[in-house]
Amino acid sequence: MTMTRYTWIDDELPQGIPSPTLLLHKRHGYDRFHQEHDQHGRPLKAFDHKEARGHELKAICHSVSEVMRDHYAAWHDAYVVSLADLGVDIQNALGVRTAWRLAIGWGTNPALETGITLHQLLGFPFIPGSAVKGLLHHVAEMDLMEEPDPIPDAPPQVGTGAPPPGLLAAIARAKLVRALFGSLFIERHVDKSKNEYGPMTPCSRLRQWKARIIEANEHQPGSPWHQVFGDISVLTGTTATGGMVTCYDAVPAPDTKAMQNEVLQVDILNPHYPDYYKDPSTQPTDKQNPTPVYFLTVRPATSFEFYFQLDCMPREPARDDAEKERSDALCLWSEDDVRHMLKRWLQQGLQLWGIGGKTAAGYGHFAFRADDLHAPGSDEGGAQAAERQGVSQPADKSLPGPDERARQLLPLNLIPGELESHVLAALREPCDVQAEVARLLRQHYSDRVKKWRKKSATSETVRKRIDWLDSFPD
């Protein structure tokens, strides 16, 4: 049997559209041992195909685009219907666009030293549900440390009186996070000398309170701190429970306009001092030849649909200890409140933290504008696909608009201490909500704003508050 040898350099592609995933993971530009030449006619040696990699990845981009144009819409319709059959509220999902390129699955292809997560059959890029849940869990925990109501600092000594209300409120929120995700997992870095580094985490702060309670011998039964001690012990323990949040794979929206362009782009890393990186004893001079590294990314302004589901809602009476714990954690919040929290955490994570690889360089961040906060597939997507298949849809539960959200954040008749905390809470909202909060602040609390301006000369905190207010002109 004669085996046909295909090369990317000579554009000898097989007949039809090859599988993008197979091309990425099983066929590499330097995996050839016969003599070839680059586009300039220079010979290429085995394992020396740096130029070939760029051409190869471009061919994969084209292959992904071809497969998505022909087959993705039908697959997406079936995916949405399957989610609806599982009880996922399609209308409660979040559709949003990438602000810059997305590098999801970075490093998953050791042969290429980079990688990207592609669907096994159709080859389109997607964000695994495990990555979405990890981001949600991280943001939810760090939200416990955010102003205006973080977990308070532990005092040098714990008194014999009742625990402070701020600590009780923080423990209630921490119990909610544990019920939703199963544990509190973020830890500070500890070196060999047992010194901790990095930002304070909920576990670290709660352990400080636990140590103070033990030092004051207030953890015994009958003490007003006994219940607090028990809650903190559970929150900082190593036993995890099953979480209530299920995150499904985030997939591209079947936007017919976006499908006209290739959803993947070839990007490049260009280290300028390869000799220095190989041998640090050398000098990083400009005489060294750069070594380009090509890799695949998702192009900017690509719409993704994020689906999540709340499982194992507690019943009354509770059937076991785990359900009793969930019931206790959710007693202060309704199911709609929890869904709104999850959306807010997801929005905050995608916008500020990013997802995937190279987020510190700007990759993996999403843009939230007024037209981005829509139900997935507003052009041709989730709700329409479900309707075509006869799946009943719940009422639309979209996020409140900027005006309504601002009125929730800044109600009338707030006392001075409450006003400052509500303004701080508004800083975590999108710019359009912040602008509306600033307008309401000038309209209903003008006397308070005048006092802040007089005090801004002596207080840095007040001066920052005035600078924020002035950034939104009348």
N, C-alpha and C positions, 0 to 999 in steps of 0.2 A: 504494500500500500504506500503510495506516495503522499507525503505530508507537505502541504503548501505552507511556505514560510511568509508570514505577513510582517511588514515593517511599517511603523508610523512615519518614518522619515520620507519614504517613497510614496506615501499616501495609498498603500495597497491594502485598503480596508476590506474585510469580508463583505459578502453580499448581505444586504439588509442592515438593520440597526443593531449593533452589538450591545450586550448588556453593560451598562455603565459601571455597575458594581464589580463585575468580573474584570473589566478593563482596569479599574483602579486597584483592586487587591491582588490580581493574579498576573498582570502583565506590566512590566516596568521597563523604562527606557534604557536601562543599562543591562538588561537580561539577554544580551545577544553576544554570541561568540564568533560570528562571521563578519567579514570585513564590510563596513558601511562608510558612507560619507555624509557630512552635514550639508546644510543648504548652500554653503560656500565652496563645496567640493573638497574640503579637508577630510582626511581619513579619521574615522572614529575607532578607538580601540575598545576592547571588552572592558566593561565596568567604567567607562569614561564617556558617558552620554549625557552630560549636563545640558547641552542644547536640546537634546531629544526630549527631555522631560517636559519642557515648556510646550512643545508641539503636542506631546501625548496628552497633557492635561487639557489643552484646548479642544482636542478631539473628544475627550470625555464630556466637557461642557456641551459640545454640540450634540453628543449622543443623548445626554440627559434631557436637553431641550426637545429633541425629536420625540423621545418616549413620552414626555409629559404632555406635549401637544396632542398626541394621538390617543393616550390611554388614561391620563391622570383624572380627568373629569369623572369618568365612570367609576374609577377606584374611590375617589373622594365621596361620591354619592353613597356608595356601599359602606364606607367607613362611618359616615354620619348616621346612617340608618342603624348600623351595628351599635354605635354609642347610644342612640335613642332606645334601642332594645334593652340595653343594660341599665336604663333608668337615668342616663345623663341628661341634665337640663341643657339642651342645645342653645336656648336663648340666653342662658346665664354664662356662656363661654365668653372669651375675650379675643377679639381680633385686633391686631396691631402690626405696624410696619417696622422693619429694621431701620435704625437711623444711619448705620454704616454697615460695613461688611460683617458677616457672621462666620466665625470659625468654630463650628460645632464638631466634636469628635477629633479635636486636634491631637496628633500623636497616636492615632489608632492604627496607622500603617507603618510598622517599624522599617520596612524596606525603603519607604520614601522619606522617613523621618518626620512626616507630617500626617495628614489624613483628614477625612471628613466623613460624617455619618450619612450614609445613603441607604435608601430602602433596598432590601435584598433583591426584590424582583424588578421594580420599575426604576430604581436608581435615583429617585428624587430626594432632596435633602429634607431631614426632619429633626426635631429636637426631642430626644427621648423623654418620656414621662418621668423617669428617675431624676434627670437633670432639672426638670421643672420643679419637682417636689423638693429636691435638695435646696434649690434657690428659695422656694417659699419658706421652708423650715428655717433657713439661715436668717432671712429677713424678719420672720416672726419673732425669733429669739432676740435679735438685735433691737427690734422695736421695743422690747422690754427695758432697754437702757436709754431710750430716746426721751428728750424733753417733750412735754412739760411734766410727765409723771413717770420718771425712771424708778427702778428699784433703789430706794434710798441707801445712803452710806450707813454702815453699821457704826454705832457710837463706840467709844472706848469701853463703856460699861453699859449693861442693860439693867434698867431699873426694875423695881418690883411692881410697877403699875401696869396698866393695860398696854398692849402693843400699839404702836402708832398707826393711825388710819392709812398713811401712805404705804406702809409695809404690807398691811392686810390687802389693800387694793392691788399692789404689785404681785402678791402671791396668788390672788384670784386670776390675774391675767396670765401668770406663769402656768397655773394649773390648766387653763384653757389651751395654751400652746402644747403642753404635754398631752392633753387629751386628743388634740387634732393630729399631732405628729408622732406621739409615742414616747418622747423623751426630750430632755434638754441636753444637747450634745456639744455645744461650742465650748472649747477649753482654751485657756491661755497657754502660751508656750512656756515650758519649764526646762531650765538648763540642768546641768549635772549638779550644780550647787543648790538645787531646789528654788531658784529665783524665778519668778514669773515675769513674763514680758508680754507686751501687746495690750490692746484695749481691754477694759474690764468687761467680763461676760456675765450673764445672769447666774451661772453656776458659781463663779468665783465670788460674786457679791453675796449670794445666799449662803455660801459656806462661811463667810465672815460673820453673818448674823448667827449661824448655828454655833460657831465657836464662842461668840459672846454670850449666848444663852447658856451654854455649858459652863463657862467660866463663872457666871452668876448663879449657877445651880438652880436655874428657873425651868429646867426641862422635866422636872418631876411631875407626876400626876397631882392635880389640885392647883398648880400654878396657872396664872392667866396666859403664860407663854407655852403651856404644854401642847396645845393644838397647833400653834405656829411652829413649834419645834418638829412635830410630827409631819406637817405639810412640807417643811423645808427638807427633812430627811428623805421624803419620797421624791421630791423634785430633783435633789442632787444625788440620788442613788443610782446604782448601776442597772437596776431592773427596768426594762423598757416594756411598754404595752403596745398593742397594735393600734396604730393611728387610725383616724377617721377620714383622712383625706386621700383620695385616689386621684392621681394626675395621669392623664393619658398623653400619648405622643402628640406634640404640637406639629401640625402639618401646614404646608403652604396653602393659602386660599386659592381656589381655582378661578382667579381673576383673568378673564380672557385677554384683557389689555396687557397685563404683565407677562402672560404666556408668549407674547410675540417676541420678547427678549429672552436671552439665555439666563436661566435662574442662577447659574454658577459663573464665577469669574476666576481667572488665574491671577493670583497675587504673588508677590516676591519678597523674600528676605534677602538682603544684600550686605552680608558682613564685609567690611572694608579692610579688615586686618586679619586674614586667615592665618598668616605665619605667627602672629602674636597669640592668637587663640590656641594654636597647637603647641607653642613653646613660649610661656610667659617671660622667659629670660630675654627674648628679643624685644625690639622696640616697635610700637604700632606706628609705622611710617606710611606715608601716602604712596610709596613705591610698590606696595603689595597689591596684587591683582584681586579684586573682589570675587567672591564665590557665590553666585546667585543661587538661591534655593526657592524653587517654584512650589506653590501649594494652592489648593482649591478653597474658595470661600463662597458664601451665598451673597449675591449682589445686594447693594443697598436698596431700600424701599420695597423689599419683598414682604408681603403680608403673610403672617402666620396666625393660626387659630389655636387657642389654648383652651383645653377642656379639663374640667375637674369635677369631682363628685364627692359628696359627703356620705359616708357609709356608717353603718352601725350606730345610728342615732339611738340614744338610751330609751328604754321603756320603763314604765312604772307598773308593778314594782320591779326593781333591778334583779336580774337573774343571777349575777355573780358579782364579785368584788370589782372586776374591771368595769362592768357596766355601771356600778354604783359610783365609781370614781368619775366616769364620764358624765353621769347625771349631775354630780356635785359641781363639776367644772363648768357645765353649761347652764347652770341654774340662773345666771345673770344675763344670758344672751339668748335671743331667739335664733332660729335657723337662718332667717334672713340677715340678721346681724352678722352671723359667722360668715355667710357667703360674701357680704360686703367687705368684711375684713380680709378674706382671702383675695378678693379682687384688688383691694388696696395694696396688700403685701406684694402681689404679683406685679402690679404696676410699678411700685417702688423698686422692686428688685430688677425688673427689666430696664427701667429708666436709669437708675443710679448705680447698680452693681453690675449689670450685664450678665450674660450667660454664655457658656462655651469657653474657648481659649482666647488668650491675648486681650482680655477685657481691659487691662491697664493701658493698652495701646489704643483703646477706643472701639475694638471689635465687640460684637455681641450686645450692643446697647440698642434699645428700641425707642422710637419717638412717639410721644403721646400728644396728639393734637386733638382738636374737637372732632375732626372727622375720623380719627383712629378709634375712638371709643364706640365701636358699633358691634352689633352681633356679627359673628364670623360669616364670611362669604356674602357680604352685602351685595356684591355684583352677581355672583353665581355660586352660592355656597351652602352652608349648613342648613339654615331654615328652609331654603327653597328645595334643597335635595330631599329633606325629610318630608316636605309637603307632597313632592312628586311621588314619594313612595307610600303616602297615606299614613304617615306617622303624625299623631296629634301633637300639637305644640302648646306649651304652657304660655300664660300671659307674659308679655315682655317685662323684664325686670332690669332695665338698663340703669346705669349709674345716674345719680342726680346731676342736673346741669350746674354750671358754675354759680348761678344766682341762688339756687336752692341749697347747694352745698355750703356756700358762704353764710347763708342765714343759719344753717345748722351749727357752723363753727363759731359764729359771733351773734348770739341772741341778744335781745335787749335786757337792760337792767342788770348787767353784770357788776359785781362789786369790784374794787380795785385789784385785789389779789386774783380773782377769777379772770379778769380781763387780760392780764399779762399772760397767764397760762393758755388762754384761748388763742391769743395772737401767736404764741410760740407753736401751738399745734397747727396753725394755718401754714407755717413755713414748710411743712411736709407735703403740701398740696400742690397741684399743677399751677402754672403761672396765671392762667385765666381765673382760677379760684382765688389766688392770692390778690389779684387786682380787685376783685369784687369785695374781698374782706377789707382791703385798704379803703375802698369807697365807703363801705358801711362804717368803718372806724371813724372817718372824718365826719360822716353825717350824724351819727348817734353819740359819739364820744368826743366831740370837739374840745370840751373843757379838759378832759383827761389828756388829750394830745398836746394841748398848750402847756400843761404841767410837765409833760415829758420833755418838751423842747427846752423849758427852763432848766430842767435837771440834766439834760444831755451834756452840758459843759463839765459836769463833775462825775458822771457815771458812764463808763464805757458801754455797759449793757444797754442803758437807755439810748445812748448815741447810736448804737447799731440798730436799735428798734426804729429810731427816727430815720436813719439812712434807708432802711428797708421800706418804710412808708413813703419816703420821697422818691424812691425808684419807680413808684406808680403815680404819675402825675394826675391831677384832677381831670 
